[in-house]
């Protein structure tokens, strides 16, 4: 296959990627699905319990602040009061741990009574903020902002009815550690399609793959895998290749706890690792930094896409075989990086590789131009002839003088 044909094929691949992303966005039925499926290589930010740097966890203020700062969604704990109202609070914590209420369980108090007490911040200090209902949270957040609900599995019917009441099936996701088979059976029994994440924790490849396949059967939006082991299979390249299909669920990495993300930190270094392993949804306590990281990811991806399209239009017939190979290798690497979930570091490495290959061609062209000017410039040719004539005349003169001396 000639280098020209390879260039054409690479250009077609890049164009197909750009067209695919564009068509995917325009074909989406809701703002939520546009955000979820619009760009195959996009990274999404889930704020764990909201903006807890400024507000108490699971408070309405924390949720709204996370939305305002650019999070795509939030994960919240949910419990039910004695009068059947679902409120935002960690399901594993006592009421007295998160507020100044003199009760152990949310189920011991009505919602109205609960409003007489205040939430505590992450230092344990009592604040002015009150516990909020799940209904209010759904009503006051944007339709493009999704909410992952961590509640006891026994509450699934009541939460399902609440989601149905607000018509929020597109953006409310129930999360559970129940087996995928049990989750699938319940989802299949519902008239409306409900989104559920069945969390898998462990390092057994066959069990993880089984969980993934079952989630695919019910068109799950997300799959979530957790491990304490840094080298666990669920964070390996072999396993995450199953997320490459555009219709597959997006993989969620819970970075707020190193025991869940293979001891990876909730920072740029940790995010790079999980993104390069195939995870495109990150649940974080480091909200502002992750939003900035995602912005860098989008900008570096766009810059690489523009450069790759420009490189694919370069005609390489006049260059050496080595130069053509360097350019095509760098371009193929860029296309590969653009075609999957990649970290900003990967985008930037591919950009550097491609720009170096293109600069090689530019330098070569300048050298050839300079050489061409030396060979074909009329003034330089005339000057060379004149110099030659002077040298010839000098030789004739010297020869005549020598002859005269001999005589």
C-alpha positions, 0 to 999 in steps of 0.5 A: 500500500502506497503512502498516499493511499495510507494518508487518504485512509487515515484522513477518512478515519479522522473524518468518520470519527468527527462525523460520528461524534457530531451525528451522535450528539444530534441524534440524542433524545434528551440533554442527559443522553447528549451528555452521556453519549455525545462524545465517546472520548468525553470524561464525566465528573460525579461529585461525591456527596456534593461540594463538601469543601463548602457545605455539609455532605448531602445538603441541597447547597452542596449539590447545587454548588457542585452543579454550578462548578461544572460537575455532570452529576452528584452521588447522594445517600438516601434514607426514609423518614417515619412518614415516608419522605426520602431525604439526602443522608448517608445510609450507613451513618447515624442521624446524630452523626450528621446532624444535631438531632437526638435520634439514631435513625432517620426513620424515627422522626418525621420530615417536618420534625427533621427540619428543626435540626441542623446538619454538621459539616465535615469537621463535626460543627453544627451549621445553619443548613437543613436536611433536604428531600430527594424530591426537592433535589430533583426539582431544583437541579437541571434536567441535564444534571444526573443523580446517583442514589445510594439507598438500601435495596429494599427501598427500590420500589419507593424510589422507583415510584418517586422517579416515575412521578417526576419523569426523571428516569433519564437522570436518576440512577439507583446504585446497589451492591446486589448481584447483577442477576437480581438487579436485571430481574427487577429491572425487567419487571418494570414498565419504565426502564430504570437505571441501576448500577450493580457494583462489582468489587473483587479481582476475579475476571470471570465474575467481573465480565459476567457483571459487565455482560448482565449490565449490557443486557439491560442497557445500563448507563454505567458499570462500576468496579472496585478493588483494593489491589493496585494490580486488580484485573478490573483496572487492567487494560485487558478487562477495560477493552470491553468498554470500547464499543460505543453502545457499551456502558461507561465505566465509573471509577470511585476515586474518593476512596483509595480502597475502592480504586486500587489505591489510586489517588483522587488527583491528576495522577490517579485520574490519568491511570484510570482514564488510560485504563478505560474509565470515563466517569470519575466520582471524586471529592476533588471537584474543582481540580477534576473539572479543570482536568476535564477542561484540559482534556477537552482542549488537548483532544481538540488540538490533537484532532485539528493537527491530525486533520492538517497532517493528513492533508500533507503530500509526502511523495517528495520526501524520503522514505524515513520521513514518510514513515515517521509522519505516518506512524505519528499520524496513526498514533494520533488517530488511535488516541483520538479513537478511544478514551484517552488522558490529557497526557496521552493527547499531549504525547501524541500531539508532540510526536506529530508536530515533530514529524511535521517539523521534520518535513518543513526543515527538509523543504527549507533545505531543498529550497536553499539547495535549489536556489544555489543550483539554478539562480541566474546571477550565481551562474553568470558570476561562476562563468565570469570567475572561470573566464578570469582564471582562464585569462590569468593562466593564458597570461602566465603561460605567455610570460613564461614563453617570453622568458624562455626566448 
